[in-house]
């Protein structure tokens, strides 16, 4: 027996099997049960949502030997013939290839013939919006007053192109796009029947890629199963479908958040060299921005994104680098990039130009913020050293204005620069090593103490540094007023931003739970510890070290700080 693809093999045969269209199937079942079947139906909705399938099930419900019945048996001769597509009483017509008025005239001649074996003669016209205007006109009278044994079912993905005269003569049912959760559950059931093991990230990725279409979801599962076999992981889905790896998107947007144009160009080159379609990358980029927009507006809306908790955490961390206005403008830039790709320009040029434009985009400043700064006097007059948009003025201009106000003509007075630029975690992290090098020139001791802290958070230009549980001595040294002034001044000069610095000790509750009770020299448990402790992972990467053993520490055991 020839191989049958999943989309045909698991095509619904009864109303209950249609995925996520209960508002349609329930109405049709009640209509059949109560003998209220109309003479014309219009099924509208996106591709792969079950329009033609539901029309076939309705035909079986009407022509089943036990019918009309809302639950066709599927085993009688009419049901078997309708399922196989060989029934003489159910005619499926492709409107795309039968668009003319002559085709409709032939149909009008044929409707007068009685059914050969069933009770009703059903005409299913797919993509009905493709009919010509004259063909629609020729159909009007027959559609309004058909013979009692004839029922018309029209299916279309573009109901706006169907004339109002047709809409008024039919009952319209709108098939909705299937949600990611419902698609994932359906694909999981099919995979279990086919004895295919598929992990949750791969399942969610397939469901999102299907874009609300059940048929597309099963076709994608079929394709990935042919590539990966009976065990499917997320990387198999990415490789088999030629998708953009999620890490590439995270790296790309991290570079944009850090305003690192060089890194954006490097990632763009990797995308092109890997043979990834640029249009696909831009679509994935827009979807990534959509996730960031949802989380930036409200972190509590994460349940509508259908990601695992680990994925939500990664997206949330990246969303902290942007304001809502920033994400909106970045989405607009990516949408413009998508349009530029259709203009016929070189893909490399368009991708690199769009990436650098997004990386150089300034943070959003609202008029309210500008007015607040004006009210505070921080932006009044030339002595502020910056304009309304955070751009530093030349020192000579500022100093000259100050001298003129003072009535002096000699020497240039020294004024500390004032900045209004906003920074995020990605920008500070990108400049952190170079800042430590600058601080080292001012004070080797302070630089070594600051290097022991972990850059944890940046919010409202406040940089939060966290020391380990044994770092209280370093924290006390740094928080001395004279030392804190040096560190803050160096940070402001290096980042060109009016930042503040706070320090705290890491609480015991922030340490990974798995750190308790690990056995000595256990490689598996050590790997788990590293995975659950980002701080330990970064420390190992910084010193290029490895864990050679673990030991349980008694809470009463004294510790020594060095």
C-alpha positions in Angstrom: 0.0 0.0 0.0 1.5 3.4 -1.0 2.5 5.8 1.8 -0.2 8.2 2.9 0.9 11.6 4.3 -0.3 12.5 7.8 -2.5 15.3 6.5 -4.6 12.8 4.5 -4.2 9.9 6.9 -5.6 11.8 9.9 -8.2 13.9 8.1 -11.3 14.2 10.3 -14.1 11.8 9.4 -16.7 13.0 12.0 -17.7 16.4 13.4 -16.0 15.7 16.7 -12.6 15.2 15.1 -12.5 18.7 13.6 -9.9 20.7 15.6 -11.0 23.9 17.4 -14.2 24.6 15.3 -16.9 23.6 17.8 -18.9 26.8 17.0 -19.3 25.4 13.4 -19.6 21.7 14.0 -22.1 22.0 16.8 -24.4 24.2 14.7 -24.3 21.9 11.8 -25.0 18.8 14.0 -28.0 20.5 15.5 -29.2 21.6 12.0 -29.0 18.0 10.8 -30.6 16.6 13.9 -33.5 19.1 13.8 -34.0 19.0 10.0 -33.0 22.6 9.6 -30.3 22.2 6.9 -30.0 25.2 4.6 -29.8 25.1 0.8 -26.5 27.1 0.8 -23.5 27.4 3.1 -20.4 29.6 2.9 -17.4 28.4 4.9 -14.7 31.1 5.4 -11.4 31.0 7.1 -7.6 30.6 6.8 -6.1 27.7 4.9 -6.0 24.3 6.6 -8.7 25.0 9.2 -11.1 22.3 8.0 -13.5 24.0 5.6 -13.6 21.4 2.8 -13.3 18.6 5.4 -16.3 19.9 7.3 -18.3 20.1 4.0 -17.5 16.4 3.3 -18.6 15.4 6.8 -21.8 17.3 6.3 -22.3 15.4 3.0 -21.8 12.1 4.9 -24.2 13.2 7.6 -26.9 13.8 5.0 -26.3 10.8 2.8 -25.5 8.1 5.4 -27.9 5.1 5.3 -28.7 5.9 8.9 -29.3 9.6 8.2 -29.7 12.3 8.1 -27.7 11.9 11.3 -25.3 14.2 13.1 -23.0 11.2 13.6 -22.4 9.4 10.2 -21.4 5.7 10.6 -18.5 5.9 8.1 -18.9 2.3 7.2 -21.9 2.3 4.8 -21.5 2.6 1.0 -22.3 6.3 0.7 -19.9 7.2 3.6 -17.1 5.1 2.1 -17.6 6.7 -1.3 -17.6 10.2 0.0 -14.4 9.5 2.1 -12.7 8.1 -1.0 -13.9 11.1 -3.2 -15.7 8.8 -5.6 -19.4 9.5 -4.8 -21.5 10.6 -7.7 -23.8 12.6 -5.3 -21.0 14.8 -3.9 -19.3 16.9 -6.5 -16.2 18.9 -5.5 -15.5 21.7 -8.0 -12.3 23.8 -8.0 -13.5 27.4 -8.8 -9.9 28.4 -9.8 -10.1 26.1 -12.9 -13.9 26.5 -13.5 -14.3 30.2 -13.4 -16.4 30.9 -16.5 -20.1 31.4 -17.0 -20.2 28.3 -19.2 -19.1 26.1 -16.3 -21.9 27.5 -14.1 -24.4 26.9 -16.9 -23.4 23.3 -17.0 -23.8 23.1 -13.2 -27.3 24.6 -13.5 -28.2 21.9 -16.0 -27.0 19.1 -13.8 -28.7 20.1 -10.6 -32.1 18.9 -11.8 -30.8 15.3 -11.8 -31.8 13.3 -8.6 -29.2 11.6 -6.4 -28.0 8.2 -7.6 -27.6 6.5 -4.2 -27.9 9.0 -1.5 -30.6 11.4 -0.2 -29.0 14.7 -1.2 -26.8 16.0 -4.1 -24.1 18.2 -2.6 -22.0 20.7 -4.6 -18.8 21.7 -2.8 -17.2 24.7 -4.6 -13.7 25.4 -3.3 -12.1 28.9 -3.5 -15.4 30.2 -4.7 -14.1 33.8 -4.8 -12.2 32.9 -7.9 -15.4 32.7 -10.0 -15.9 35.5 -12.5 -18.6 38.2 -12.0 -20.7 36.7 -14.8 -20.4 33.2 -13.2 -21.7 34.6 -9.9 -24.6 36.2 -11.7 -25.5 32.9 -13.5 -25.5 31.1 -10.1 -27.8 33.5 -8.3 -31.2 32.1 -9.3 -30.2 28.5 -8.8 -28.7 29.3 -5.4 -31.7 31.1 -4.2 -34.3 28.5 -5.3 -32.4 25.2 -5.8 -34.2 21.8 -6.2 -35.0 20.3 -2.8 -32.4 17.5 -3.3 -29.5 20.0 -3.9 -27.3 21.7 -1.3 -24.4 24.1 -2.1 -21.4 24.5 0.1 -18.9 27.2 -0.8 -15.4 27.4 0.7 -13.2 30.5 0.5 -10.1 32.0 2.2 -11.1 35.5 1.0 -14.8 36.2 1.8 -14.5 39.9 1.0 -14.2 39.0 -2.7 -17.6 37.1 -2.6 -20.4 39.4 -3.8 -23.1 40.5 -1.3 -25.7 38.8 -3.5 -24.1 35.5 -2.8 -23.6 36.2 0.9 -27.3 37.0 1.4 -28.3 33.7 -0.1 -26.1 31.5 2.2 -25.4 30.8 5.8 -21.9 32.0 6.6 -19.6 30.2 9.0 -16.2 31.6 9.9 -13.5 29.1 10.7 -11.0 30.5 13.2 -7.3 30.1 13.1 -6.3 27.3 15.4 -4.3 28.4 18.5 -0.8 27.2 19.2 -1.9 25.2 22.3 -4.6 23.4 20.4 -2.3 22.6 17.4 0.5 21.4 19.7 -2.0 19.0 21.5 -3.3 17.7 18.2 0.3 17.1 16.8 1.2 15.4 20.1 -1.7 12.9 19.7 -0.7 12.1 16.1 2.9 11.7 17.1 1.9 9.2 19.9 -0.2 7.2 17.4 2.8 7.1 15.0 5.1 6.2 17.9 7.2 9.4 17.4 8.9 10.9 20.4 8.9 14.7 20.2 10.1 17.1 23.0 8.0 20.1 24.1 10.2 22.8 22.5 10.0 21.1 19.1 6.3 20.6 19.5 5.8 24.3 20.3 8.0 25.4 17.4 6.1 23.2 14.9 2.8 24.6 16.2 4.0 28.2 15.9 5.4 27.6 12.4 2.1 26.1 11.2 0.5 29.5 11.8 -2.9 28.2 12.8 -3.3 25.6 10.1 -3.9 22.0 11.1 -2.9 20.7 7.6 0.4 22.7 7.7 1.2 21.3 11.2 0.8 17.7 10.1 2.7 18.3 6.9 5.6 19.8 8.9 5.5 16.9 11.3 5.7 14.5 8.3 8.7 16.4 6.9 10.6 16.5 10.2 9.8 12.8 10.9 11.4 11.9 7.6 14.5 13.9 8.5 14.9 12.9 12.2 13.2 9.5 12.5 11.2 8.5 15.5 12.9 10.9 18.0 12.4 14.7 17.2 14.3 17.4 19.1 14.0 21.2 18.6 17.3 21.3 16.6 15.9 18.7 14.2 12.9 21.0 13.5 15.2 24.0 12.9 17.6 22.0 10.6 14.9 20.1 8.7 12.7 23.2 7.9 15.6 25.6 7.4 14.5 27.9 10.2 16.5 30.5 11.9 18.1 29.2 15.2 16.7 31.0 18.2 20.1 31.6 19.6 21.0 33.6 16.4 18.0 35.8 17.0 19.0 36.4 20.7 22.5 37.2 19.7 21.3 39.6 17.0 19.0 41.5 19.3 21.6 41.5 22.1 24.0 43.3 19.6 21.2 45.8 18.8 20.5 46.4 22.5 24.3 47.0 23.0 24.4 49.3 20.0 27.2 47.1 18.7 27.1 47.7 14.9 30.2 45.6 14.2 28.7 42.5 15.9 25.4 43.1 14.0 27.4 43.0 10.7 29.2 39.8 11.9 25.9 38.0 12.6 24.5 39.2 9.3 27.5 37.7 7.5 26.9 34.4 9.4 23.3 34.3 8.3 24.1 34.8 4.7 27.0 32.3 4.7 24.7 29.7 6.3 22.3 30.0 3.4 19.4 31.2 5.5 16.7 33.0 3.5 16.9 36.6 4.5 13.1 37.0 4.2 12.6 34.1 6.6 15.1 35.7 9.0 13.2 39.0 8.9 9.9 37.3 9.6 11.4 35.4 12.6 12.9 38.7 13.8 9.5 40.4 13.7 8.0 37.5 15.6 10.9 37.8 18.2 10.1 41.5 18.5 6.5 40.7 19.1 7.3 38.5 22.0 9.5 41.3 23.5 6.7 43.8 23.0 4.2 41.7 24.9 6.7 41.2 27.8 7.7 44.8 27.8 4.1 46.0 28.0 3.2 43.4 30.7 5.3 40.6 32.0 2.1 38.9 33.3 0.9 38.3 29.7 3.5 35.6 29.1 0.8 32.8 29.1 -0.4 33.9 25.7 3.1 33.3 24.2 3.0 29.5 24.6 6.7 29.2 25.5 8.4 27.1 28.2 9.3 28.8 31.5 13.0 28.7 30.5 12.2 30.4 27.2 10.0 33.0 28.9 12.9 33.8 31.3 15.3 34.3 28.4 12.9 36.6 26.6 12.1 38.6 29.8 15.8 39.2 30.4 16.2 40.6 26.9 13.0 42.6 27.2 14.5 44.5 30.2 16.9 46.2 27.7 14.1 48.0 25.9 11.2 50.4 26.6 7.9 49.9 24.8 8.7 52.7 22.4 12.0 51.2 21.6 10.4 47.8 20.6 7.7 49.6 18.5 10.3 51.5 16.6 12.5 48.4 16.1 9.4 46.5 14.8 8.8 49.4 12.3 12.4 49.2 11.1 12.2 45.4 10.7 8.9 45.8 8.8 10.5 48.4 6.5 13.4 46.0 6.0 10.9 43.3 4.9 9.5 45.7 2.3 13.0 46.7 1.1 13.7 43.0 0.4 10.8 43.0 -2.1 12.2 45.9 -4.0 14.9 43.8 -5.8 17.9 45.3 -4.0 20.8 43.1 -3.0 19.9 41.1 0.1 23.2 41.6 1.8 23.0 45.3 1.4 19.4 45.5 2.7 20.2 43.2 5.7 23.3 45.1 6.7 21.8 48.5 6.3 18.7 47.6 8.3 20.8 46.0 11.0 23.1 49.0 11.5 20.1 51.3 11.4 18.5 49.3 14.3 21.8 49.2 16.2 22.3 53.0 16.0 18.7 53.8 16.9 18.5 56.0 20.0 16.4 55.2 23.0 12.9 56.6 23.0 12.5 59.9 24.9 8.9 61.0 25.5 7.8 64.6 25.7 6.8 64.1 29.3 10.4 63.2 30.2 11.7 66.2 28.3 9.3 68.5 30.2 10.3 66.9 33.5 13.9 67.6 32.8 13.1 71.2 31.8 11.1 71.6 35.1 14.1 70.3 37.1 16.3 72.8 35.3 18.7 70.1 34.1 18.3 71.1 30.5 17.9 74.9 30.9 20.6 77.0 29.2 23.8 76.1 27.5 25.6 75.2 30.8 23.9 71.8 30.9 26.3 70.4 28.4 23.6 68.5 26.5 20.6 69.2 24.4 17.0 67.9 24.7 17.9 64.6 23.0 20.9 63.7 25.2 23.6 64.8 22.8 26.6 66.3 24.6 27.6 69.7 23.4 31.2 70.7 22.7 33.1 71.5 25.9 34.4 74.8 24.4 30.8 76.0 23.7 29.7 75.2 27.2 32.7 76.8 28.8 32.4 79.9 26.6 28.8 80.4 27.6 29.7 80.0 31.2 32.5 82.5 31.0 30.3 85.0 29.2 27.6 84.7 31.8 30.2 85.3 34.5 31.5 88.4 32.6 35.0 86.9 32.4 37.3 86.8 29.4 40.2 84.6 30.5 40.6 80.8 31.3 38.1 78.1 30.6 36.2 77.0 33.7 35.9 73.3 34.3 32.3 72.0 34.6 31.3 68.4 35.1 29.5 67.0 32.0 25.8 66.4 32.3 24.3 63.5 30.4 20.7 62.5 29.7 21.3 59.3 27.7 19.6 56.0 28.8 21.5 52.8 29.0 20.5 49.2 29.4 22.0 46.0 30.6 23.3 44.9 27.2 25.1 48.2 26.6 26.7 48.2 30.0 27.8 44.5 29.7 29.3 45.3 26.3 31.4 48.1 27.8 32.1 46.5 31.2 35.6 45.1 30.4 36.8 48.4 28.8 35.4 50.3 31.8 37.4 48.1 34.2 40.5 48.8 32.1 39.8 52.6 32.5 39.2 52.2 36.2 42.4 50.2 36.6 44.3 53.2 35.3 42.8 55.4 38.0 43.0 52.8 40.9 44.2 49.2 40.6 42.7 48.4 44.0 39.2 49.7 43.1 39.2 47.9 39.7 40.1 44.6 41.3 37.3 45.0 43.9 34.7 45.9 41.3 35.8 43.0 39.1 34.8 40.6 41.9 31.1 41.8 41.6 28.6 40.5 39.1 26.8 42.9 36.8 23.2 41.8 37.6 20.7 44.5 36.5 20.4 48.0 34.9 17.1 49.8 35.4 16.5 53.6 35.0 20.2 54.2 34.7 20.9 52.4 38.0 23.5 49.8 37.7 23.2 47.0 40.3 26.3 45.0 41.2 26.1 41.8 43.3 28.9 40.3 45.5 29.0 36.8 46.6 28.1 35.8 50.2 31.7 36.3 51.2 32.2 39.7 49.5 31.2 41.9 52.4 34.7 43.3 52.9 35.0 44.3 49.2 31.5 45.9 49.4 32.5 48.0 52.4 35.7 49.2 50.7 33.8 50.2 47.5 31.0 52.0 49.3 33.3 54.4 51.0 32.2 57.9 49.7 35.5 58.8 48.1 35.8 55.4 46.4 32.2 55.4 45.2 32.7 58.9 43.7 35.6 57.7 41.7 33.8 54.6 40.4 30.6 56.6 39.6 32.5 59.4 37.8 34.5 56.8 35.7 31.3 55.0 34.7 29.5 58.2 33.7 32.5 59.4 31.6 32.9 56.0 30.0 29.2 55.4 29.2 28.3 59.0 28.6 25.3 58.5 30.8 24.2 59.9 34.2 24.2 56.5 35.9 24.1 55.5 39.6 25.8 52.4 41.1 24.4 50.2 43.9 26.0 47.2 45.5 24.6 44.3 47.5 25.5 40.9 48.8 24.0 37.7 47.3 21.5 36.1 49.6 21.7 32.5 50.5 18.3 32.0 49.0 19.7 32.9 45.5 22.1 30.0 45.5 20.9 26.9 43.6 19.1 24.3 45.7 21.0 21.5 44.1 24.2 22.7 45.8 23.2 20.9 48.9 24.1 17.3 49.3 26.3 16.8 46.2 28.7 14.0 46.3 32.4 14.4 45.8 33.7 14.2 42.2 30.2 13.8 40.7 30.5 15.1 37.1 26.8 14.8 36.4 25.8 16.8 39.6 28.5 19.3 39.0 27.2 19.9 35.5 23.7 20.4 36.9 25.1 22.9 39.5 26.8 24.9 36.8 23.6 25.0 34.7 21.5 26.2 37.6 24.0 28.8 38.8 24.6 31.5 36.1 27.1 33.2 38.5 29.2 30.1 38.9 29.0 29.5 35.1 30.3 33.0 34.3 33.1 32.6 36.9 34.3 29.3 35.4 34.3 30.9 31.9 36.2 33.9 33.1 39.0 31.9 34.7 38.8 29.1 32.2 38.4 26.6 35.1 36.5 23.4 35.8 34.9 21.8 38.9 37.0 18.8 40.1 34.8 18.1 43.1 32.1 19.3 45.4 31.6 19.3 49.2 28.7 19.8 51.4 29.3 22.8 53.7 27.9 22.6 57.2 26.0 25.8 58.1 27.9 25.8 61.5 31.3 25.5 59.9 33.3 28.7 60.2 34.3 30.5 57.0 37.4 32.5 56.4 37.5 35.5 54.1 40.7 36.2 52.2 
